[in-house]
């Protein structure tokens, strides 16, 4: 016998004596699979042993399961309302009863029931003026009473000739009301009425008073100069020009030169209305001056000037010119052109002396340019008809209106409403029949362009040149020349 076999027999003989029953049981459990997979070796002794183990465990669980019988109580006893409410609050039904779980403590003699819940002494809130909104509507939405809204409007209406700017914040405090059926009074209102004015309304002794707090504003126009790179728009925006000013600049320049001919190296000069408050808020107004210095081709100097009540762009020489086709008389598509056609009602071919625009019934009709109304009324097959004289032998006619909004002898401006689309006269449906006359004869409206020229002279020309020199001598960039060096003392008034 080798030494290895002798050592093995020695260990085997000593093992039963050194291991306890727990170790032997664990070794037996490792050798015997008590929970075999019943999906494998179906019908074998191991499978039947596993099935017996499963049934045994299920029977043990059922035997040891608790009883579902109700807990016995005192026979014939009935809970009082207070005890029932306490027990119900501890039931597992919080969602069904509004989550009133928890133990309820009984009230002592120190507790007295309230007739009504107390209200907050005041409510502080913030509202905002929306687009196409008014101060009165914003205050009403915030809960201010109609009487206080009317009082506030009457007190501060003169400070807001153009209305409150959309996005303006309203800080509001509503006070204590005398009874629940009465609205809360307005105790305080503060907002920015204009770029240069803050308003604070407070109630003292039952009376509202307003405190006007001026804000210093720099009204110096903003001048931006630069060199055109790959794009005049991007170059001007990179130099700090507001988008509104750059867009207006391009429209003015496009009327004088071809924008495609502007190349790198040309210099632009922009002057626009610019108001900057000491609080940092700014307002960008209209474009005042547009200049372009070109390395090749015509340079441009255009200044906005008002002559005879009309604001136009004038060249540095004092000549103003307005070019372009006539504006559209109605918002709609052209359904019939100028020339010979078969009349839809009369049934034979004849001259169609204008163009037709298909539009909805009641759509507004606009004057295509300035002029004087020569005729407004019923006009045969035209139905309700308006004719406008524009000078230089040109006139326009608008037919088949449902309603006329102009009177003979009235002076109208370009884009002014003169009537509404209808189907009067010889018409098969709502549309606008538009005609253009030259020296009394109809012509194709699409073939005519208007060019009006005005020349400044005398004192007006001198004032124009002085304004042009002022803008051309303006320092480039922002200025801190506040219009009011020392703001006036706040003004208070009551009502």
C-alpha positions in Angstrom: 0.0 0.0 0.0 1.4 3.4 -1.0 1.7 6.3 1.4 -1.0 8.3 -0.5 -3.6 5.5 0.0 -2.7 5.1 3.7 -3.2 8.9 4.2 -6.6 8.8 2.4 -7.9 5.9 4.5 -6.7 7.7 7.7 -8.6 10.9 6.8 -11.8 8.9 5.8 -11.7 7.1 9.1 -11.3 10.2 11.1 -13.9 12.3 9.2 -17.1 10.8 10.8 -15.7 11.5 14.2 -14.6 15.1 13.4 -17.8 16.4 11.6 -21.0 17.2 13.5 -24.5 16.5 12.4 -25.0 20.0 10.7 -22.0 19.4 8.5 -23.3 15.9 7.6 -26.8 17.3 6.8 -25.3 20.0 4.6 -23.2 17.4 2.8 -26.3 15.3 2.3 -28.3 18.2 1.0 -25.5 19.0 -1.5 -25.7 15.4 -2.8 -29.5 15.2 -2.9 -31.4 17.8 -5.1 -34.5 18.7 -3.1 -35.9 21.2 -5.5 -35.3 19.8 -9.0 -36.6 21.5 -12.1 -40.0 19.9 -12.8 -39.7 20.7 -16.5 -36.7 18.2 -16.9 -36.5 14.4 -16.5 -40.3 14.0 -16.2 -41.2 10.7 -14.6 -37.9 10.0 -13.0 -37.4 9.3 -9.2 -35.8 12.8 -8.9 -38.8 14.4 -10.6 -41.3 12.6 -8.3 -39.3 13.7 -5.3 -39.4 17.3 -6.4 -43.2 17.0 -7.0 -43.7 15.7 -3.5 -41.6 18.5 -2.1 -43.7 21.1 -4.0 -47.0 19.6 -2.6 -45.6 19.5 0.8 -44.6 23.1 0.8 -48.0 24.2 -0.6 -49.8 22.2 2.1 -47.7 23.7 4.8 -48.4 27.2 3.6 -52.1 26.6 3.6 -52.0 25.1 7.0 -50.1 28.0 8.5 -52.2 30.7 6.7 -54.1 33.1 9.1 -57.8 33.1 9.4 -59.9 35.7 7.5 -62.7 35.7 10.0 -63.7 39.1 11.4 -62.3 40.1 14.7 -65.0 39.5 17.3 -66.4 42.5 19.1 -68.8 43.2 21.9 -72.2 41.6 20.9 -74.9 44.2 20.2 -72.5 47.2 20.7 -72.8 50.2 18.4 -70.1 52.9 18.0 -71.0 56.4 18.7 -70.6 59.0 16.0 -67.4 60.4 17.6 -65.9 56.9 17.9 -67.0 56.0 14.4 -65.4 59.1 13.0 -62.2 58.3 14.9 -62.2 54.7 13.7 -63.0 55.7 10.1 -60.1 58.1 10.0 -57.7 55.2 10.7 -59.3 52.9 8.0 -57.4 52.2 4.8 -59.6 54.5 2.8 -57.8 57.8 2.7 -58.3 58.4 -1.0 -62.0 57.8 -0.9 -62.5 60.1 2.1 -60.2 62.9 1.1 -57.1 61.5 2.9 -58.5 62.3 6.3 -56.4 59.6 8.0 -54.8 60.0 11.4 -56.1 60.2 14.9 -58.4 63.1 15.7 -57.9 64.9 18.9 -61.0 66.1 20.7 -61.5 69.8 21.1 -61.1 71.4 24.6 -63.1 74.2 26.1 -60.4 76.6 24.8 -61.4 75.9 21.2 -64.3 77.8 19.7 -65.6 77.1 16.2 -65.1 79.9 13.6 -68.0 81.1 11.6 -65.8 81.6 8.6 -62.1 81.2 7.8 -60.0 84.3 8.2 -58.7 86.2 5.1 -55.2 87.4 4.4 -54.9 91.1 5.3 -53.4 91.9 1.8 -52.5 90.1 -1.4 -49.3 90.9 -3.3 -49.2 89.9 -6.9 -47.5 90.7 -10.2 -49.2 91.0 -13.6 -48.0 91.7 -17.1 -49.3 93.7 -20.0 -49.8 91.3 -23.0 -49.6 92.1 -26.7 -52.6 94.0 -27.9 -53.6 94.4 -24.2 -54.5 97.5 -22.2 -53.8 98.6 -18.6 -57.5 98.3 -17.7 -57.8 94.7 -18.9 -54.6 93.6 -17.2 -55.8 95.2 -13.9 -59.2 93.5 -14.2 -57.6 90.1 -14.8 -55.5 90.6 -11.6 -58.7 91.1 -9.5 -58.8 94.9 -9.2 -62.4 96.2 -8.9 -64.0 98.1 -11.7 -64.2 101.3 -9.7 -60.5 101.2 -8.9 -59.7 100.4 -12.6 -61.7 103.5 -13.7 -59.9 105.7 -11.1 -56.5 104.5 -12.1 -57.2 105.0 -15.8 -58.5 108.5 -15.2 -55.4 109.4 -13.1 -52.7 108.1 -15.3 -54.3 108.2 -18.7 -52.5 111.4 -19.7 -49.2 109.8 -18.9 -49.7 107.0 -21.5 -50.7 108.7 -24.7 -49.5 105.6 -26.7 -50.6 103.0 -24.2 -48.5 100.8 -22.0 -45.8 98.8 -23.7 -46.4 95.1 -24.0 -44.4 93.1 -21.4 -44.6 95.9 -18.8 -44.7 94.5 -15.3 -47.5 95.6 -12.8 -46.7 95.3 -9.1 -50.1 95.2 -7.3 -51.1 95.1 -3.6 -54.8 94.4 -2.8 -55.9 95.4 0.7 -58.4 94.0 3.2 -62.0 94.1 2.1 -64.9 95.1 4.4 -67.0 92.0 3.6 -66.7 88.8 1.6 -69.2 90.1 -1.0 -67.0 93.2 -1.7 -63.9 93.3 -3.9 -60.5 94.0 -2.3 -59.4 97.7 -2.6 -56.3 98.6 -4.6 -53.7 99.6 -2.0 -50.7 100.0 -4.3 -49.8 99.9 -8.0 -46.4 100.5 -9.5 -45.3 100.2 -13.1 -43.2 101.7 -15.9 -45.6 104.0 -17.8 -43.0 105.2 -20.4 -39.3 104.9 -20.9 -38.8 108.1 -19.0 -41.5 107.7 -16.3 -42.3 105.4 -13.4 -45.7 105.6 -11.7 -46.6 104.6 -8.1 -50.2 104.7 -6.9 -50.9 104.3 -3.2 -54.0 104.5 -1.0 -54.0 106.7 2.0 -57.1 107.5 4.0 -59.2 105.7 1.5 -58.0 107.9 -1.4 -55.6 106.9 -4.2 -52.7 109.2 -5.0 -50.2 109.0 -7.8 -46.4 109.6 -7.6 -44.6 110.3 -10.8 -40.9 109.4 -10.8 -39.0 110.8 -13.9 -36.2 108.7 -15.4 -33.3 110.4 -17.2 -33.2 109.5 -20.9 -30.5 110.1 -23.6 -32.3 111.0 -26.8 -29.2 111.4 -29.0 -29.6 109.5 -32.2 -27.4 106.4 -32.7 -24.9 106.5 -35.5 -23.3 103.3 -36.9 -20.5 103.3 -39.5 -18.6 100.4 -40.9 -17.1 98.6 -43.9 -19.2 96.2 -45.9 -17.8 92.6 -45.8 -19.4 89.6 -47.4 -22.9 90.9 -46.3 -23.9 94.4 -45.6 -26.6 93.1 -43.1 -24.1 91.0 -41.1 -21.5 93.7 -41.2 -24.0 96.3 -39.8 -25.3 93.9 -37.2 -21.7 93.1 -36.1 -21.1 96.8 -35.7 -24.0 97.1 -33.3 -26.8 98.4 -35.5 -30.3 97.3 -34.3 -32.0 94.8 -36.7 -34.9 97.3 -37.2 -32.5 100.0 -38.4 -30.6 97.7 -40.7 -33.8 96.5 -42.4 -35.0 100.0 -42.9 -31.5 101.0 -44.2 -31.6 98.3 -46.9 -35.1 99.3 -48.0 -34.0 102.9 -48.5 -30.7 102.0 -50.3 -32.5 99.5 -52.5 -34.6 102.3 -54.0 -31.4 104.1 -55.1 -28.9 101.4 -56.1 -28.8 97.7 -56.8 -28.0 95.9 -53.6 -26.2 93.2 -55.6 -23.7 95.8 -56.8 -22.6 96.7 -53.2 -19.3 95.0 -52.7 -16.6 94.6 -50.0 -14.9 97.8 -49.1 -18.0 100.0 -49.5 -18.8 102.0 -46.3 -22.3 102.3 -44.8 -23.5 105.1 -42.6 -26.7 104.6 -40.5 -28.4 107.1 -38.1 -31.5 106.0 -36.3 -33.7 107.3 -33.4 -32.3 105.8 -30.2 -33.6 106.5 -26.7 -31.6 105.0 -23.8 -32.7 105.4 -20.1 -30.4 105.5 -17.2 -31.8 102.1 -16.1 -30.4 100.5 -19.3 -33.7 100.2 -21.2 -33.6 101.3 -24.8 -36.1 102.1 -27.5 -35.1 102.0 -31.2 -37.1 104.4 -33.3 -37.2 105.1 -37.1 -34.3 105.4 -39.4 -33.2 109.0 -39.9 -30.3 108.9 -42.3 -28.9 106.3 -44.7 -25.5 106.8 -46.3 -23.4 104.6 -48.6 -19.9 105.5 -49.8 -19.0 103.2 -52.7 -15.6 102.6 -54.2 -17.2 102.2 -57.6 -20.5 103.7 -58.7 -22.9 106.2 -57.2 -22.8 107.1 -53.5 -26.0 107.6 -51.6 -27.1 110.2 -49.0 -30.8 109.9 -48.0 -32.4 111.9 -45.2 -36.0 111.5 -43.9 -37.9 114.8 -44.2 -41.5 115.9 -43.7 -42.9 118.1 -46.5 -46.6 119.1 -46.8 -47.5 116.7 -44.0 -45.9 113.7 -45.7 -42.7 112.1 -44.5 -40.4 111.0 -47.4 -36.8 110.3 -48.1 -34.9 113.0 -49.9 -31.5 113.0 -51.5 -28.7 115.4 -50.3 -29.6 117.8 -53.1 -33.2 118.2 -51.7 -34.9 116.0 -54.3 -37.4 113.5 -53.1 -38.6 110.7 -55.3 -41.1 107.9 -54.7 -41.0 104.9 -57.1 -42.7 101.6 -57.5 -45.9 100.0 -58.7 -49.2 100.9 -57.2 -50.1 99.1 -54.0 -52.7 96.3 -54.2 -56.2 97.5 -53.8 -57.4 94.5 -51.9 -55.9 91.4 -50.2 -56.8 88.7 -52.8 -55.6 86.9 -55.9 -56.1 88.3 -59.4 -58.9 86.2 -61.1 -59.2 88.0 -64.4 -56.8 90.2 -66.4 -57.1 93.2 -68.7 -58.2 92.6 -72.3 -60.9 90.9 -74.4 -62.9 88.2 -72.7 -66.4 86.6 -72.7 -68.6 88.4 -70.3 -70.0 85.9 -67.7 -73.4 87.5 -67.6 -73.9 89.1 -71.0 -72.6 86.1 -72.8 -70.6 87.7 -75.6 -67.0 88.8 -75.9 -66.1 92.3 -75.1 -63.3 94.4 -73.6 -62.6 93.9 -70.0 -61.3 97.3 -69.1 -59.7 96.4 -65.8 -58.5 93.5 -63.6 -60.6 91.5 -61.1 -59.4 90.4 -57.6 -61.2 87.4 -56.0 -61.7 88.3 -52.3 -64.1 87.5 -49.5 -67.3 89.5 -49.1 -66.7 92.5 -46.9 -62.9 92.6 -47.3 -61.5 96.2 -47.1 -60.6 97.9 -50.4 -57.6 100.4 -50.3 -56.7 103.4 -52.3 -53.6 102.4 -54.4 -52.0 105.9 -53.9 -52.9 109.4 -52.8 -55.6 111.3 -54.5 -59.0 113.0 -54.4 -62.3 111.1 -54.6 -64.0 112.2 -57.9 -67.1 109.9 -57.7 -68.6 107.7 -55.0 -72.0 106.1 -55.5 -74.1 103.9 -57.8 -72.6 103.6 -61.3 -74.5 101.3 -63.7 -73.0 97.9 -64.2 -70.2 98.8 -61.8 -72.6 98.8 -58.9 -71.3 100.7 -55.9 -68.3 102.5 -57.4 -65.5 104.9 -56.4 -63.2 106.8 -58.7 -60.1 108.6 -57.5 -58.1 111.3 -59.3 -54.3 111.1 -58.6 -53.0 113.9 -60.7 -50.9 113.8 -63.9 -54.0 112.6 -65.8 -54.2 109.3 -63.8 -57.2 108.0 -62.1 -58.4 104.7 -60.6 -61.8 103.0 -60.3 -63.1 100.4 -57.8 -66.4 98.6 -58.6 -68.9 96.1 -57.2 -68.5 97.3 -53.6 -70.8 96.1 -50.9 -70.4 99.4 -49.1 -68.6 102.7 -49.8 -66.4 104.3 -47.2 -65.4 107.5 -49.1 -67.2 110.6 -50.1 -66.8 112.9 -53.2 -64.1 115.6 -52.7 -62.4 113.6 -49.9 -58.6 113.5 -50.0 -57.4 109.9 -49.4 -53.9 108.5 -48.7 -52.3 105.4 -50.1 -53.6 102.4 -48.2 -56.7 104.1 -46.8 -59.9 102.1 -46.8 -62.4 103.4 -49.3 -64.9 100.6 -49.4 -65.6 96.9 -49.0 -65.8 94.0 -51.4 -69.3 93.0 -52.6 -71.2 91.8 -55.7 -73.3 94.8 -56.7 -74.0 95.6 -60.4 -73.2 93.1 -63.2 -71.4 90.6 -61.0 -71.6 86.9 -60.5 -70.0 86.8 -57.0 -68.0 88.9 -54.5 -64.9 90.4 -56.1 -63.3 93.8 -56.9 -63.2 95.2 -60.4 -60.2 97.6 -60.5 -59.6 100.0 -63.4 -56.8 102.5 -64.2 -57.4 105.6 -66.4 -54.9 107.8 -68.2 -56.4 111.0 -69.6 -59.8 109.4 -69.3 -59.0 106.1 -71.2 -58.6 102.8 -69.5 -55.1 101.2 -69.5 -53.7 98.0 -68.2 -53.1 98.6 -64.4 -50.1 96.3 -64.4 -48.3 98.4 -67.0 -48.2 101.7 -65.0 -45.7 102.8 -62.3 -45.9 106.0 -60.4 -42.9 108.3 -59.9 -43.6 111.4 -57.8 -40.9 114.0 -57.3 -40.6 116.8 -54.8 -38.0 119.6 -54.7 -37.1 121.5 -51.5 -36.2 125.1 -51.9 -35.6 128.3 -49.9 -35.7 128.2 -46.1 -36.9 124.6 -46.2 -33.8 123.5 -48.2 -31.5 125.3 -45.8 -33.1 123.6 -42.8 -32.8 120.3 -44.6 -29.1 120.7 -45.3 -28.5 121.8 -41.7 -30.2 118.6 -40.4 -28.1 116.5 -42.9 -24.9 118.2 -41.7 -25.9 117.6 -38.0 -26.3 113.8 -38.7 -23.1 113.6 -40.7 -21.2 115.3 -37.8 -22.7 113.1 -35.2 -20.2 111.0 -33.1 -20.3 107.3 -33.8 -21.6 105.0 -31.0 -23.6 105.5 -27.9 -23.8 108.8 -26.0 -24.4 109.6 -22.3 -25.8 113.1 -22.9 -29.0 112.6 -20.8 -31.8 115.0 -21.8 -32.5 115.7 -18.1 -29.3 116.2 -16.1 -31.3 116.5 -12.8 -34.6 114.7 -12.7 -37.5 116.7 -11.6 -39.0 116.1 -8.2 -41.7 113.4 -8.1 -45.2 114.8 -8.6 -48.0 113.5 -6.5 -51.7 114.0 -7.0 -54.8 112.5 -5.4 -58.3 111.7 -6.3 
